[in-house]
Each structure stands twice: as structure tokens, then as C-alpha cells.
Amino acid sequence: MKLVYFRGHVPNFGDELNTYMWQHLLPANFLDEDESELFIGIGSILWDTFPRTARKYVMGSGYAGYTGLPDVHDGTWDIVFVRGPQTARLLGIAPEKAICDSAVLLRALQLPAPAPAFDVGFMPHFESLDRGLWEEACKLAGISLIDPRDDVEKVISQIRGARMIITEAMHGAIVADALRTPWVAVKPINPSHRAKWQDWSGALSHEVRFSDLLPSSLVEFYIGMTGGRRGAANGRVGRLGRSALARPLNKLFTHRAAAHLQRMARTEPQLSRDEHVSGVTERALAALDGFVRSRQLSSTSLHLERARAPYR
């Protein structure tokens, strides 16, 4: 059974969690390279492009409209659970399958220690690091940049150590909430990445309060104005945005973004309710255990317990 997750041109924290988490939660040798069976885990990866002949097992994934709706009723899909009620409704599956994003299962692992002396962090969407000037904006604001392209354990450590995080990346909020680090959500500059937040938060009966995120560069401003038009980062607008001609405008955008980050660092962060996150963790673990047993691997299911730590 082959693990499936989104692989872009750079690593991305929310997607790379798959390579970190499942190796600790599943029995040894449970996953392999057999593409006749696909293990679909963390991410908005319920696409309509999977091979029709492959058997597809869904473990906490979501649908975000990046492709057409997949036909999960064609006899080749086994839905263990999905990210939230929005996904369940769109796919026409039972509401009780809408447990939570499977990244909540990080709560069942022994995690890297919290990063020391870490106050407020900002995690942009990984695409924003291509298009924006967030490293400079964070330096101006006196806020630590949490780079979603970094090693997964480093990012988890930073989230655990932070007093609070500001995040444009949805999995920054998902992991912070799971590990009980208060967070401030900012609207992704690319509008196509916004709706999926309500899918995840709906599973926790939590209403996300969004702040606006000011663009840190001319290219980001263009992305926000045009609704996330593809190719902007590397096309004509991207070249203009990185040219000497755009330098004064980029400086203005970066200073405005930094000042706005400072204001957001003084706002009240949010968390879902403790009982809700504990409840979905229990349900997700039970669904995962049931799936492993259904694969007639009960003799190795004890491996599920070895890496688990007490819930936080």
C-alpha cells in the first residue's frame, strides 16, 4: 500500500507530516510502493485524478476544490474518515465519517521538545514564501518566521515552544490547535486556500476568526487582487516584482506587512475546546486501529502503542 500526499516543488509542512507521522502510527512495513492500493492521508488531496483501478483508503483527508469532485462511490474507495463536515457533504458520505484532519494524531506521539525562548511565530503559506518578502517582514516586526519548508521536527518544535503563532498555513493552525498552542488565523492571500479552513474547524465545532493579511510584495498584492492567478510568481508580473523598478513598492509593502504582523501579535489568539480536540483524537485513533485490524494485521497492531505518549 503506497502513501499518497501532495509533493510540490519544495517541501511543505502540512504535506510532509505524512512522512513523519504515519511511520510511527502504523505497523512496520504496512506501507510500501504497491500502487494498486493507495493510503491517502493528510492534505486536501481527495482529487479526481487517482487511477480508477487502484483501491483508495482515505485517512483524514479533505476536499478543497483543487480538482473536480471524485466519485467516491464507484466501488474503489474506502473512506475511513475525512477532514470535516464540508468534505463529507460534498462527497455524499455519512456525517459520522467527518472526524477531523488526521494531523490531530500528532497528539498520540512522543514529539520533539519545545523550542526554547520562542515567543510569537508567523507561518506563511509555503507559496507565499515564493511570492512575498516574509523573512524581511518578520525581521522588521521582531517576530520569528516559521518556515513551512523546514524539517518537520523543527517546525513542530517551534510551534510547541511558541507563546502563540500567527498562521496563513492551515496546518500551522491544525497542529498548533492539536498541541494546544494558541493561534491567530490570517486569510490566505490566495483566495483558493481559504474555504478548506471551515472544513477542519467544523469537525471541532469551532468558528475560525480570521484577520486579514497584508501583502509583503508587489507579486502578493497582484495574487490577492486577481484571485490567485497561476503563474504570477514566475511570469511577467513575477519578473517585474523582482526587478529594481519594483524595489520602492516592495519596500512599502514589506513595511506595511511588518506593522500589521505586530498588530496581530497583540490580538487575542484562539483555540478549540479541550474536550473537542480530545474527542476527535480518540475517534481518529479508533478509526485507524479499526482499519489496521481490518487489514488482518492484528498481530502487529501493538506497534500502534509503542510510539504513543500521553495526550497533552
N, C-alpha and C positions, 0 to 999 in steps of 0.2 A: 504494500500500500504506500503510495507516494504522497508526501506532504506537498500541498499546493499553497502558495502565497504570492502576493504581488512582489515582483522584482523590477525595480526601476533602474535608472542609470546610476543611481547612488543608493547605498543602504538607507533604510528608513525605519526608525524605532518601532512604530506600530506593526510593521510587517516583519521585521527581524525578530520580534518577540516569539514568532513561531519557531525559529531555530533554537531559541533559548529555553522556552517553557515546555514544549512537548517532550523533549528528551528526558526531562525529569518526571513528567507525569505519566508517561506511557511505558509499558514493559519494554525491556531490551529487545531490539530487533523487530519491534512492532511496525516501524516504518522502514520502507526500503524504496527501491526505484521502480517498482512494478506499476506501470501506468494504466493497468486495467482496473485498478482501484485507486481512488483519489481521496485523500484526507484533507478536507477544506476547513481551515482553521480561522485564525484572527484576520480580520480585514473586511473591507467592502468588496468581497470577491465572489459574490453569487452572480456570476456572469452567464450569458447565454452562449458562450464560446467553448465550453468544455466538450470534449469528444462525446458523441452520442453513445458510443459503445462502452465507455468507462462507467464503472459503478462509483457513485459520488456520495461521500459521507460528510455531512455538514456539522461542524462542531463550533457553534457560536459565531458564525459569520453573519454578514449583513448585506443587504441590497441598497445601493445608493444611486442607481440610475446611470452608472457609467457605461452600461450596455443595455440592450433590451432585456425584458424580464425572461429569466429562464423558465422552462416548463418543468417544474419540479414534480409533476405528476405523470411523467412519461414512463415511469417504472424503473428508472436508473438512479433515482435519488433516494437516500436515506437521511432524513432530517432528524438528527439527534436533538439539537436545539439551535435557535438563531439568536441574533443580537438583541432584537427588540420587537415591540408590537407593530411598528411600521413595516418591518420586513415581513412579519407573519401575515399581516393583512394584504400586502401587495402580492405575496406569493400564494395566498389562499390556503394557508396551513393553520392548524389549530392554535389558538391563542396561548395555550399552556406550553407550546414549544418556544415561546418568546421568553427565554430565561435571562440572558444578559450577554454582553460581549465576553468571549471566553478569556480575554486578558484578566478578568477578575480572578482567575485561578492562580495568578501570581500570589495571592494571599495564602495559598496552600504550600508554598515553597520556602525553603531557607534562602533568604535574599542577601545580597551584598550589604555591608554596613553602610549607614547613612554617611554622606559626605560631610566632613566637619566644616564649621564656620561658613555655612551656606544660608543666606537669608532669603532674598527673593530671586527667583529664576524666571526667565522667559523662554518658552519653547515655541519657535515659529513652525509653521508647516514646512516640510522639507523643500517644497517647491519655492517657498518664499526666500530661502537662502540662495537660490539661483537668481532670483529676480530683485531682491531687496539688498539693503545695506545694514542688516540687523546686527552684525558684530560691532560696527561703529556706533549704531544707535544705542546698544546696550552699554557700551563703554561710556558714552555721554551721559546715560541715565544712571550709571552706577549700579546696574542690575546684571546678574550673571546670565550669560547665554547658555541655554541647554540645547545643544546641537543634536537634533534627531538623527543625524548621520553618524554619530559616535557609537562606540561599543555599547551594547545593550546593558551590560552590568554597570558601566559608568553612568548611563542615563538614569537607571533605577536608583543608584546610589545618590545622585544629585536630587532626584525627586524625593527620596526618603529623608534627605538631610535638610531640605528647604523648609523655611517657615511657611512659605506659600509660593505657588507658581502661577504665572500668567501664561496661558497657552492658546495658541492658534491651532495646534495639532490636537485632534480629538483624542488620540491615545495618550497624549500628555495628561488630559483630564481624566480619562478612564483609569490609568494607572495611579495617578495621584489620589483619586477618589477611593480606589481599592485599598491603597496603602495608608489612607487617612491623612494625606497632606492637603490642606486647604488650597483651593484653586480659583482662579478668575478666568472665565471663558471670554475669548475675543472672537468676533466674527471673522472667519477666514476671508482674506482679501479676494480670493477666487470664490465667487458665489456658489459654484457647483459643489463645494465641500461643506456646505452649511446644514442641509436638511438631515443628514445622517446623525447629527448630534442628538436630535429629538428621538430617534430610534433607540439609541443606547439609553438615554436618560429616562425614556418611558418605561423601560424594564425595571427601573429603580424608583418609579413614581416620583421622579424629581424633575422640576422645571428649571432648565438651564437659563440663567440670567446672562445675557451677552452684553459685553461692551464692544464698541467699535474699535477697530484697529486702524490707525492712520498709516498710509503707505510710507515706506522708508526710502523710496526711489521713484524716479520717473516711470520706470517699467512697471512697478507695482501699481502706481496710480492708473496707468493705462489698463492693466489687468482688471482692476476694480471697476473702471468705467465701462469696459467692453464685455463684462460678464465672463471673464476667464478665457478669452480667445486663445486658442492654442498657437504655439509658435512665436508668441510675442517675445519670449526671453531670448530667442536665438535669431529672430527675423530682423526686419528693418528697424522696428521700434527698439528691440534689444540692442542693436548696434548703436543706435542714436543714444540710448540711455547710458551706454558705457563710454561714450565719446567725451572729449574735452568740452565740447559745446554744451553738454548737459551738466557739467560739474557744478555750476552755481545752483541749478534747480535741485540736483541730488543733495547738495549740502542743506538746502532749505527743507526738503522732505525729511532728511535724516534728523535734523534738529527738532522738527515738529514731532516726529515719531518718538524721539527720546523723551521729550517733555510729556508726551501722552503716556508713555510707559511709567514715568514717575508718578503721574496722577493715578494710574490704575494700581500701582503698588500701595496706594493709600486707601483703596476701596475695600469693602468688606468681602472676603472670599466666601466660597460656598463648599458644601459637602452634602452628599446624600445622607440619609438617616442610617445610623449604625445597624439597626435591625434589618433594614432593606438590603444593605450590601452583604451582611452575614447570611441572610436568607437566600439570595441568589447564588452565593458561593456554595452553600450546601446543595442546592438544586443542581448546579452545574457539575459539581463533583459526583453527585449521584447519577446524573445522566452519563458522565464519562465512564464511571465504573460499570454501569449497566451495558454500555457499548462494548467495553473490553470483554466483559463476560459473554456477551452475545457472540463474540468472535471466538468463543471456545478457548479462551486463554485464561481461564480462571486459575490455573495452576501458577501463572506468573503474575496474577493481579496484586500480589503482595508488594510488587515493585512500586505500585502506586503509593504505598505508605512510606517508603524509605526516605523520599526526599521532602516529605511534608513536615512543616513546622506548625506550632500552634497558631491559630488565627490571631491577627493583630486587631 
